[in-house]
Amino acid sequence: MEKKSNHFSGQLLDVMDYVSNSVMMPFIALLSTLLIGWITTPKFVIDEMERNGETFRRRHIYTVMIRYITPVLMLILFLQSTGILF
C-alpha cells in the first residue's frame, strides 16, 4: 500500500500565507490609518505621546500623513496586491 503525501495541506498553507501577506495586511493597514486618522483622530495619538511632558514637534506633519497620504498609499498597495491595479 502506497503512502499518500500530505500535499493538499501544504497547498492550503501556501494559499493562507498568500492571502494573509498580500491581501489582509494591506487591508488592515488601510483600516488602521482610517481609524487613527478619522475616527479616533490624530489628536488622541498626539495627546498620548505628550502625556509625560514630552513634546511632539512634528504633530502637523503627522496629522497630514495619517489622514491623507498614508490611506492613499495603503489603498494603492492593497489594490496592487490584489491584482486590481497595475
OpenMM code with the backbone's topology and positions (N, CA, C; nanometers):
from openmm import Vec3, app, unit

residues = "MET GLU LYS LYS SER ASN HIS PHE SER GLY GLN LEU LEU ASP VAL MET ASP TYR VAL SER ASN SER VAL MET MET PRO PHE ILE ALA LEU LEU SER THR LEU LEU ILE GLY TRP ILE THR THR PRO LYS PHE VAL ILE ASP GLU MET GLU ARG ASN GLY GLU THR PHE ARG ARG ARG HIS ILE TYR THR VAL MET ILE ARG TYR ILE THR PRO VAL LEU MET LEU ILE LEU PHE LEU GLN SER THR GLY ILE LEU PHE".split()
positions = [
    Vec3(0.0842, -0.1169, 0.0000),
    Vec3(0.0000, 0.0000, 0.0000),
    Vec3(0.0897, 0.1246, 0.0000),
    Vec3(0.0608, 0.2109, -0.0909),
    Vec3(0.1417, 0.3317, -0.1074),
    Vec3(0.0954, 0.4407, -0.0107),
    Vec3(0.1898, 0.5076, 0.0498),
    Vec3(0.1583, 0.6131, 0.1462),
    Vec3(0.1317, 0.7434, 0.0704),
    Vec3(0.0200, 0.8064, 0.0984),
    Vec3(-0.0163, 0.9328, 0.0321),
    Vec3(0.0556, 1.0480, 0.1010),
    Vec3(0.1025, 1.1411, 0.0204),
    Vec3(0.1680, 1.2586, 0.0793),
    Vec3(0.0613, 1.3595, 0.1219),
    Vec3(0.0999, 1.4438, 0.2078),
    Vec3(0.0084, 1.5448, 0.2596),
    Vec3(0.0255, 1.6726, 0.1779),
    Vec3(0.0138, 1.6617, 0.0472),
    Vec3(0.0373, 1.7739, -0.0451),
    Vec3(-0.0725, 1.8798, -0.0346),
    Vec3(-0.1951, 1.8359, -0.0094),
    Vec3(-0.3063, 1.9307, -0.0015),
    Vec3(-0.2884, 2.0297, 0.1123),
    Vec3(-0.2464, 1.9837, 0.2284),
    Vec3(-0.2303, 2.0754, 0.3414),
    Vec3(-0.1189, 2.1757, 0.3141),
    Vec3(-0.0153, 2.1354, 0.2414),
    Vec3(0.0902, 2.2288, 0.2032),
    Vec3(0.0379, 2.3367, 0.1115),
    Vec3(-0.0465, 2.3001, 0.0177),
    Vec3(-0.1056, 2.3987, -0.0721),
    Vec3(-0.1995, 2.4922, 0.0031),
    Vec3(-0.2740, 2.4378, 0.0952),
    Vec3(-0.3649, 2.5196, 0.1742),
    Vec3(-0.2865, 2.6226, 0.2560),
    Vec3(-0.1764, 2.5810, 0.3158),
    Vec3(-0.0941, 2.6738, 0.3925),
    Vec3(-0.0331, 2.7815, 0.3024),
    Vec3(0.0048, 2.7451, 0.1811),
    Vec3(0.0574, 2.8437, 0.0867),
    Vec3(-0.0486, 2.9464, 0.0501),
    Vec3(-0.1703, 2.9014, 0.0288),
    Vec3(-0.2802, 2.9928, -0.0042),
    Vec3(-0.3090, 3.0851, 0.1140),
    Vec3(-0.3149, 3.0301, 0.2332),
    Vec3(-0.3413, 3.1112, 0.3520),
    Vec3(-0.2293, 3.2123, 0.3760),
    Vec3(-0.1053, 3.1716, 0.3503),
    Vec3(0.0082, 3.2631, 0.3644),
    Vec3(-0.0023, 3.3766, 0.2634),
    Vec3(-0.0379, 3.3435, 0.1401),
    Vec3(-0.0538, 3.4457, 0.0366),
    Vec3(-0.1658, 3.5436, 0.0728),
    Vec3(-0.2793, 3.4914, 0.1142),
    Vec3(-0.3925, 3.5770, 0.1488),
    Vec3(-0.3574, 3.6653, 0.2680),
    Vec3(-0.2919, 3.6091, 0.3659),
    Vec3(-0.2551, 3.6860, 0.4838),
    Vec3(-0.1573, 3.7982, 0.4507),
    Vec3(-0.0524, 3.7668, 0.3767),
    Vec3(0.0520, 3.8651, 0.3480),
    Vec3(0.0150, 3.9627, 0.2384),
    Vec3(-0.0538, 3.9175, 0.1369),
    Vec3(-0.0782, 4.0016, 0.0204),
    Vec3(-0.2115, 4.0735, 0.0214),
    Vec3(-0.3062, 4.0265, 0.0974),
    Vec3(-0.4387, 4.0880, 0.0972),
    Vec3(-0.4743, 4.1458, 0.2338),
    Vec3(-0.4654, 4.0639, 0.3368),
    Vec3(-0.5120, 4.1072, 0.4684),
    Vec3(-0.4242, 4.2152, 0.5318),
    Vec3(-0.2915, 4.2008, 0.5205),
    Vec3(-0.2042, 4.3010, 0.5828),
    Vec3(-0.2240, 4.4404, 0.5242),
    Vec3(-0.2252, 4.4577, 0.3916),
    Vec3(-0.2523, 4.5919, 0.3386),
    Vec3(-0.3929, 4.6416, 0.3739),
    Vec3(-0.4912, 4.5520, 0.3763),
    Vec3(-0.6279, 4.5914, 0.4094),
    Vec3(-0.6384, 4.6382, 0.5546),
    Vec3(-0.5771, 4.5643, 0.6459),
    Vec3(-0.5788, 4.6029, 0.7875),
    Vec3(-0.5012, 4.7326, 0.8086),
    Vec3(-0.3910, 4.7510, 0.7364),
    Vec3(-0.3155, 4.8761, 0.7461),
    Vec3(-0.4003, 4.9932, 0.6973),
    Vec3(-0.4756, 4.9735, 0.5902),
    Vec3(-0.5658, 5.0772, 0.5404),
    Vec3(-0.6725, 5.1102, 0.6451),
    Vec3(-0.7328, 5.0093, 0.7016),
    Vec3(-0.8344, 5.0319, 0.8045),
    Vec3(-0.7752, 5.1006, 0.9284),
    Vec3(-0.6526, 5.0655, 0.9643),
    Vec3(-0.5877, 5.1277, 1.0794),
    Vec3(-0.5636, 5.2765, 1.0562),
    Vec3(-0.5180, 5.3117, 0.9359),
    Vec3(-0.4952, 5.4538, 0.9079),
    Vec3(-0.6267, 5.5309, 0.9064),
    Vec3(-0.7327, 5.4698, 0.8565),
    Vec3(-0.8628, 5.5366, 0.8589),
    Vec3(-0.9143, 5.5511, 1.0016),
    Vec3(-0.8942, 5.4492, 1.0841),
    Vec3(-0.9369, 5.4555, 1.2236),
    Vec3(-0.8618, 5.5648, 1.2986),
    Vec3(-0.7302, 5.5663, 1.2855),
    Vec3(-0.6500, 5.6649, 1.3586),
    Vec3(-0.6670, 5.8046, 1.2999),
    Vec3(-0.6754, 5.8136, 1.1681),
    Vec3(-0.6824, 5.9446, 1.1049),
    Vec3(-0.8179, 6.0127, 1.1144),
    Vec3(-0.9258, 5.9357, 1.1138),
    Vec3(-1.0574, 5.9981, 1.1034),
    Vec3(-1.1531, 5.9652, 1.2168),
    Vec3(-1.1393, 5.8524, 1.2811),
    Vec3(-1.2358, 5.8153, 1.3852),
    Vec3(-1.1846, 5.8549, 1.5238),
    Vec3(-1.0656, 5.8068, 1.5606),
    Vec3(-1.0120, 5.8469, 1.6907),
    Vec3(-0.9393, 5.9800, 1.6822),
    Vec3(-0.9044, 6.0242, 1.5665),
    Vec3(-0.8345, 6.1486, 1.5309),
    Vec3(-0.6888, 6.1477, 1.5761),
    Vec3(-0.6039, 6.2135, 1.5008),
    Vec3(-0.4618, 6.2207, 1.5364),
    Vec3(-0.4379, 6.2895, 1.6712),
    Vec3(-0.5298, 6.3764, 1.7125),
    Vec3(-0.5137, 6.4457, 1.8406),
    Vec3(-0.5043, 6.3469, 1.9561),
    Vec3(-0.5783, 6.2385, 1.9498),
    Vec3(-0.5727, 6.1358, 2.0531),
    Vec3(-0.4325, 6.0764, 2.0643),
    Vec3(-0.3726, 6.0451, 1.9510),
    Vec3(-0.2379, 5.9876, 1.9498),
    Vec3(-0.1361, 6.0908, 1.9968),
    Vec3(-0.1496, 6.2138, 1.9504),
    Vec3(-0.0576, 6.3204, 1.9906),
    Vec3(-0.0664, 6.3452, 2.1410),
    Vec3(-0.1877, 6.3474, 2.1942),
    Vec3(-0.2049, 6.3659, 2.3390),
    Vec3(-0.1394, 6.2530, 2.4185),
    Vec3(-0.1501, 6.1301, 2.3686),
    Vec3(-0.0862, 6.0160, 2.4344),
    Vec3(0.0657, 6.0310, 2.4317),
    Vec3(0.1194, 6.0792, 2.3209),
    Vec3(0.2640, 6.0948, 2.3096),
    Vec3(0.3158, 6.2079, 2.3990),
    Vec3(0.2328, 6.3073, 2.4243),
    Vec3(0.2747, 6.4218, 2.5051),
    Vec3(0.2324, 6.4092, 2.6518),
    Vec3(0.1836, 6.2950, 2.6888),
    Vec3(0.1291, 6.2753, 2.8233),
    Vec3(0.2305, 6.3009, 2.9342),
    Vec3(0.3548, 6.2601, 2.9182),
    Vec3(0.4557, 6.2736, 3.0232),
    Vec3(0.5370, 6.4019, 3.0108),
    Vec3(0.4835, 6.5015, 2.9470),
    Vec3(0.5535, 6.6277, 2.9328),
    Vec3(0.6444, 6.6357, 2.8115),
    Vec3(0.6454, 6.5315, 2.7313),
    Vec3(0.7246, 6.5321, 2.6081),
    Vec3(0.6579, 6.6233, 2.5058),
    Vec3(0.7344, 6.6690, 2.4093),
    Vec3(0.6759, 6.7484, 2.3011),
    Vec3(0.6843, 6.6708, 2.1718),
    Vec3(0.5811, 6.6788, 2.0953),
    Vec3(0.5751, 6.6136, 1.9641),
    Vec3(0.5849, 6.7252, 1.8613),
    Vec3(0.7066, 6.7511, 1.8163),
    Vec3(0.7327, 6.8678, 1.7329),
    Vec3(0.6752, 6.8563, 1.5925),
    Vec3(0.6514, 6.7386, 1.5461),
    Vec3(0.6032, 6.7202, 1.4087),
    Vec3(0.4565, 6.6797, 1.4035),
    Vec3(0.3785, 6.7352, 1.4930),
    Vec3(0.2372, 6.6962, 1.5008),
    Vec3(0.1598, 6.7329, 1.3745),
    Vec3(0.1931, 6.8422, 1.3100),
    Vec3(0.1210, 6.8826, 1.1888),
    Vec3(0.1532, 6.7898, 1.0714),
    Vec3(0.2805, 6.7523, 1.0599),
    Vec3(0.3192, 6.6576, 0.9547),
    Vec3(0.2531, 6.5227, 0.9802),
    Vec3(0.2525, 6.4789, 1.1068),
    Vec3(0.1893, 6.3523, 1.1422),
    Vec3(0.0410, 6.3526, 1.1055),
    Vec3(-0.0268, 6.4617, 1.1362),
    Vec3(-0.1697, 6.4716, 1.1083),
    Vec3(-0.1972, 6.4612, 0.9582),
    Vec3(-0.1204, 6.5316, 0.8782),
    Vec3(-0.1388, 6.5253, 0.7324),
    Vec3(-0.1060, 6.3862, 0.6807),
    Vec3(0.0019, 6.3277, 0.7301),
    Vec3(0.0425, 6.1940, 0.6832),
    Vec3(-0.0622, 6.0883, 0.7178),
    Vec3(-0.1115, 6.0886, 0.8414),
    Vec3(-0.2028, 5.9825, 0.8849),
    Vec3(-0.3428, 6.0013, 0.8279),
    Vec3(-0.3796, 6.1236, 0.7959),
    Vec3(-0.5143, 6.1469, 0.7425),
    Vec3(-0.5222, 6.1349, 0.5906),
    Vec3(-0.4218, 6.1840, 0.5201),
    Vec3(-0.4343, 6.1954, 0.3750),
    Vec3(-0.3363, 6.1079, 0.2966),
    Vec3(-0.2108, 6.1125, 0.3308),
    Vec3(-0.1100, 6.0461, 0.2483),
    Vec3(-0.1087, 5.8949, 0.2705),
    Vec3(-0.1025, 5.8517, 0.3956),
    Vec3(-0.0935, 5.7088, 0.4244),
    Vec3(-0.2158, 5.6301, 0.3780),
    Vec3(-0.3401, 5.6767, 0.3968),
    Vec3(-0.4528, 5.5990, 0.3450),
    Vec3(-0.4494, 5.5817, 0.1931),
    Vec3(-0.4074, 5.6851, 0.1224),
    Vec3(-0.3982, 5.6734, -0.0241),
    Vec3(-0.2925, 5.5707, -0.0626),
    Vec3(-0.1763, 5.5761, 0.0029),
    Vec3(-0.0709, 5.4789, -0.0266),
    Vec3(-0.1135, 5.3373, 0.0110),
    Vec3(-0.1829, 5.3209, 0.1228),
    Vec3(-0.2300, 5.1881, 0.1629),
    Vec3(-0.3367, 5.1351, 0.0672),
    Vec3(-0.4210, 5.2239, 0.0156),
    Vec3(-0.5203, 5.1821, -0.0830),
    Vec3(-0.4528, 5.1373, -0.2119),
    Vec3(-0.3529, 5.2117, -0.2563),
    Vec3(-0.2786, 5.1725, -0.3765),
    Vec3(-0.2094, 5.0386, -0.3547),
    Vec3(-0.1461, 5.0215, -0.2394),
    Vec3(-0.0796, 4.8948, -0.2082),
    Vec3(-0.1791, 4.7797, -0.2038),
    Vec3(-0.2953, 4.8023, -0.1441),
    Vec3(-0.3976, 4.6979, -0.1385),
    Vec3(-0.4473, 4.6613, -0.2779),
    Vec3(-0.4756, 4.7616, -0.3592),
    Vec3(-0.5232, 4.7334, -0.4950),
    Vec3(-0.4169, 4.6633, -0.5782),
    Vec3(-0.2924, 4.7003, -0.5581),
    Vec3(-0.1842, 4.6347, -0.6296),
    Vec3(-0.1663, 4.4900, -0.5839),
    Vec3(-0.1753, 4.4664, -0.4551),
    Vec3(-0.1558, 4.3309, -0.4039),
    Vec3(-0.2681, 4.2363, -0.4434),
    Vec3(-0.3882, 4.2903, -0.4655),
    Vec3(-0.4986, 4.2045, -0.5074),
    Vec3(-0.5049, 4.1891, -0.6593),
    Vec3(-0.4224, 4.2629, -0.7316),
    Vec3(-0.4187, 4.2499, -0.8768),
    Vec3(-0.5160, 4.3422, -0.9479),
    Vec3(-0.5847, 4.4277, -0.8773),
    Vec3(-0.6800, 4.5184, -0.9396),
    Vec3(-0.6076, 4.6337, -1.0091),
    Vec3(-0.4971, 4.6760, -0.9519),
    Vec3(-0.4204, 4.7894, -1.0041),
    Vec3(-0.2844, 4.7391, -1.0495),
    Vec3(-0.2389, 4.7925, -1.1629),
    Vec3(-0.1087, 4.7579, -1.2237),
    Vec3(-0.1118, 4.6175, -1.2689),
] * unit.nanometer
topology = app.Topology()
chain = topology.addChain("A")
for resn in residues:
    res = topology.addResidue(resn, chain)
    for name in ("N", "CA", "C"):
        topology.addAtom(name, app.Element.getBySymbol(name[0]), res)
